[in-house]
Amino acid sequence: MPRYFDVRSTILLVVGYGILPEEEDRPIAYDLKHLINTRGRGGDRSAVVLTDMWVMNQEMAEFFPVISIGGPGVNAFTAQIYEELPVAFTRDQQIFIQLNPEGGKRAAVWGMDHRSTRDAMDVFVKDGFLDRFLDLVWHRD
């Protein structure tokens, strides 16, 4: 049976295209995918991991909620959105979580290097930013 991706329930997890982001950020994205799929409780709500090149070259991508992983130097999608997104959390100008807590369907989680990107993702999950994002995009109460 073919799998379909619904713009109302599928979250795109975007990593940069290239050796470093594929090697360093893709595993972080797959960990996040597992968490999101668990919170979706096996239903239609899920996540899919793909590269910035796909998102930037597909017209349909603009309709999906997106979490971009990796900084603007390694992820072209983060570079495209980070100046517009409010900073929801930062620590020592090393880790950044960007999203609009009032609405919107874009988030960027990144650090100045691989270790700080992983630290940013830990904060994103443990401090409730992920759940707030899911509440917004899945319209959960």
C-alpha positions as CSV (number, residue, x, y, z in Angstrom):
1,M,0.0,0.0,0.0
2,P,1.5,3.4,-0.9
3,R,2.1,5.9,1.8
4,Y,0.6,9.4,1.5
5,F,1.7,12.5,3.3
6,D,-1.0,14.8,4.5
7,V,-0.2,18.5,4.8
8,R,-2.3,18.6,8.0
9,S,-0.6,15.8,9.8
10,T,2.8,15.2,8.4
11,I,5.8,17.2,9.7
12,L,8.8,17.6,7.5
13,L,12.1,17.3,9.4
14,V,14.7,19.1,7.2
15,V,18.4,18.5,7.3
16,G,21.1,20.0,5.0
17,Y,22.3,18.4,1.9
18,G,25.9,17.4,2.1
19,I,28.4,15.2,3.9
20,L,28.4,17.0,7.3
21,P,24.7,17.6,7.7
22,E,23.9,14.1,6.5
23,E,26.4,12.5,8.8
24,E,25.7,14.7,11.9
25,D,22.2,16.2,11.7
26,R,20.3,13.3,10.0
27,P,20.7,11.0,13.1
28,I,19.2,13.9,15.3
29,A,16.3,14.2,12.8
30,Y,15.6,10.4,13.0
31,D,15.6,10.6,16.8
32,L,13.1,13.5,16.6
33,K,11.0,11.6,14.0
34,H,10.7,8.7,16.4
35,L,9.5,11.0,19.2
36,I,7.0,12.7,16.9
37,N,5.6,9.4,15.6
38,T,5.2,8.2,19.2
39,R,3.3,11.4,20.1
40,G,1.2,10.8,17.0
41,R,0.1,7.5,18.5
42,G,0.5,5.5,15.4
43,G,-2.2,7.4,13.5
44,D,-1.9,9.6,10.5
45,R,0.2,12.1,12.5
46,S,3.9,11.5,11.7
47,A,7.1,13.0,10.5
48,V,9.4,12.4,7.6
49,V,13.1,13.3,7.2
50,L,14.4,14.9,4.1
51,T,16.9,17.4,2.8
52,D,16.7,21.1,2.4
53,M,17.1,20.7,-1.4
54,W,13.8,18.8,-1.6
55,V,12.0,21.3,0.5
56,M,13.3,24.3,-1.5
57,N,12.5,22.7,-4.8
58,Q,9.0,21.4,-4.2
59,E,6.1,23.8,-4.4
60,M,4.0,21.6,-2.1
61,A,6.6,21.9,0.7
62,E,5.3,25.3,1.7
63,F,2.0,23.7,2.9
64,F,3.7,21.3,5.4
65,P,4.8,22.1,8.9
66,V,8.6,22.0,9.1
67,I,11.2,21.7,11.7
68,S,14.6,22.6,10.2
69,I,17.6,21.0,11.9
70,G,21.1,22.5,11.6
71,G,22.3,26.1,11.3
72,P,22.1,28.4,8.3
73,G,25.7,27.4,7.3
74,V,24.7,23.8,6.7
75,N,21.0,23.9,6.1
76,A,19.8,26.1,3.2
77,F,16.2,26.0,4.5
78,T,17.3,27.3,7.9
79,A,19.2,30.0,6.1
80,Q,16.0,30.9,4.3
81,I,13.8,31.2,7.4
82,Y,16.0,32.0,10.4
83,E,15.9,35.8,10.0
84,E,12.1,35.8,10.0
85,L,11.5,33.4,12.9
86,P,11.4,34.7,16.4
87,V,14.1,33.3,18.7
88,A,12.2,31.3,21.4
89,F,15.4,30.2,23.2
90,T,19.1,30.8,23.0
91,R,22.0,30.0,25.3
92,D,25.4,31.7,25.1
93,Q,24.9,32.5,21.4
94,Q,25.6,28.8,20.8
95,I,22.2,27.1,20.6
96,F,19.0,28.5,19.1
97,I,15.4,27.4,19.0
98,Q,13.3,29.5,16.7
99,L,9.5,29.3,16.3
100,N,6.5,31.5,16.6
101,P,4.7,30.3,19.8
102,E,1.5,32.1,18.7
103,G,1.2,30.2,15.5
104,G,3.0,29.3,12.4
105,K,4.3,26.1,11.1
106,R,8.0,26.6,11.0
107,A,10.7,25.9,13.5
108,A,14.5,25.9,13.4
109,V,16.6,24.0,15.9
110,W,20.3,24.6,15.6
111,G,23.7,25.3,17.1
112,M,27.0,26.8,16.1
113,D,28.4,23.2,15.7
114,H,27.2,19.6,15.8
115,R,27.4,19.3,19.6
116,S,25.4,22.5,20.1
117,T,22.8,21.5,17.6
118,R,22.3,18.2,19.6
119,D,22.1,20.4,22.8
120,A,19.5,22.6,21.1
121,M,17.4,19.6,20.2
122,D,17.6,18.3,23.8
123,V,16.3,21.6,25.0
124,F,13.6,21.6,22.2
125,V,12.3,18.3,23.4
126,K,12.8,18.5,27.2
127,D,11.6,22.0,27.7
128,G,8.4,21.5,25.9
129,F,9.0,23.4,22.6
130,L,8.3,20.2,20.6
131,D,5.0,19.7,22.3
132,R,4.0,23.3,21.8
133,F,4.9,23.0,18.1
134,L,2.8,19.8,17.8
135,D,-0.1,21.4,19.6
136,L,0.0,24.3,17.1
137,V,0.3,22.3,13.9
138,W,-1.9,19.3,14.9
139,H,-4.4,21.7,16.6
140,R,-4.2,19.7,19.9
141,D,-5.8,21.1,23.0
